[in-house]
Amino acid sequence: MKVKISDIAREAGVSTATVYRVMNRRNGVRSHTRDHVPSVAERLGYIDHSESISSVALDFVLPGGPNTYLNLLANALEQQSDLPLAVRVRVHRIQGFNPTALSEALQTLHHESQGVGLVALDHPTVREAVRDLAAAGIPILTMVSDISNVPRIGYVGIDNRGAGRLAGHLLGRFIRGKRHKIALFAGSLSYRGHEEREMGFRHIIAEEFAGLLIEQLRENLDDFERSYAEAKTLLEAHPDLAGIYNIGAGNRGIARALEESGRAGEVVFIGHELTEHTRRFLLSGVMDAVIDQYPRLEAREATNALAKAARGQTVDRATLAIGMQVIFRENIPPR
């Protein structure tokens, strides 16, 4: 009977993710575990077929910083327990919203990667770095936010324009008024995904809720303190503000400003991603709805697509739109 990774994990008393990390010589494993797992595998008669299968090194370049969703996505990429042992995943974190840092990180992967996934900034230097990698025969996949006019095997993420329309629909229905002021926050419009969410939001407001006046759009670079300062100034300047849509991260800063102003629960607040913070804001009534996506699914689909492309196999779907779900206070899923 063929011995599986799950058999080794059960016998060794560790998780399948730990077995995967040991077999792939990854960091973050205690020395005892690093010695123990191979001995258990040998005793069970496990045969590592990765030597007979071409090994594939995949690299994912993600923004660093406080964005909780991107941190969840990085963890999901690193901790996949069901990957073939011949697939090696490496995650690189760079300074967020910095096209120079992103393009330089991509340039370093020319001679050591067989597939690259990235959260893209739509910028000329990034496009040029992506084209160089593609010209070298390295398949490219975009995640979370796409990029225009580059050769890539596909995009894995939500329909960002649809997400913006959904946010606008929710905000308009919740406010239920003739004329009200609302505001937008974005991490950075250098992310095509954030730009698409803004476009979708503005279009549905214009189509279905013409009485809602978008007061302004503020870029917060997904920074907690900057989001707090911008939201505090906004609330002081517009005591009649009725709604806020946060396109990116920085929800904690906006929530803090709403709480301090005494207007939490009065101003409709909609954002993205179910995290430990937005879960708390939903329960307390500071946030009204969260549009969530699935980092583990996104990580799995992106890795599988890149691994296939790296081995010269046909990728089934050039673009995979990850589904969205709307989370209210009443339907928060278990952790």
C-alpha positions, 0 to 999 in steps of 0.5 A: 500500500502506498504510504501517504504524507498524511500517514507519516504525519499521523505516525510522527505526531505532526501536521502534514504541513510540517512533513511537507516543510521537512521534506522540502528542507524549509525553515521554521522546523525544530531540529528534533522534528527535522530528524524525526520525520525522515526516520518515520518516513523511512520506517513506513517505507515511504518513497519520495517520488520527487526525485523522479519528477522534475522539481519546480521552484515557484516564487510569489512576490507580495507586498509586505506591511500591515495588510491583514489579507495579504499576510493571510495569503502569504501564510496560505501560500507557505503552509499548503499541506497538499502540494506535491513534494516536487513543488517548492514555494517561496514567498517574497515580501516587498515594500508595498506600493513601491513599483521600483521594489517590485520590479527589482524583486522580479529581476532577481528571479530570472535564474532561480525561478520556474514560475512567478506569481505576483500582486501586481502594480500597474506601472511601466517598470513593473510591466517591463520586468514582467515582460523580461521574465516572460521572454526568458520563458518563465510563466507569470501569474497575477493575483489579487490585482491584475496588470495590463499589456503583459504576457501572463498565463492568467489572473487568480482573484475576485472580480474587483469591478464586481466587488465595487458594484456590490459594495455600492449596492449595499451602501445605497440600500443601507442608507436609504435616503434621497441626498447623502454624502459618502466617501471612498478610501483606497490603499492605492490606485496604482493597484488596478484592483483598487481602481476597478473597485472604485470604477464599479462602485461609482458606476452603480452609485450613478446608475441606481443611487443618484442622490448619493454624493461621493464627497472625495476619495482618499488614498491611505496606503493601507496604513492604520495611522494614515487611515485614522488621520484621514477618517478623523479629518473627514468626519470633522469636516462633514458631520452629515456624512452617511457612508464610507466604503474602504476599497483596501486595508486600513479598516482599523484606522477608520473604525477608530475614528468612527468610534472616537467621533461617536458616530460608529453605527450611524455612518454606514461602513463597508470594507473588505476581507474577514479578519480578526479586526473586521470580525470584531467591528462587525460584532460591535456594529462599527462595520455593516458588511464585509466583502470577503474572499478566500486566501487558501483557495486563491493560494491553491489555485495559483500554485497549481496553475503555475506548477502546470505552466512551469512543466509545460502543461496546459492551464485549464483556465486563463483566468479564475475569478475567486468567489466573494461572500458578503459577511454581516453580523448575523452570518459571521462564519466560525474561525 
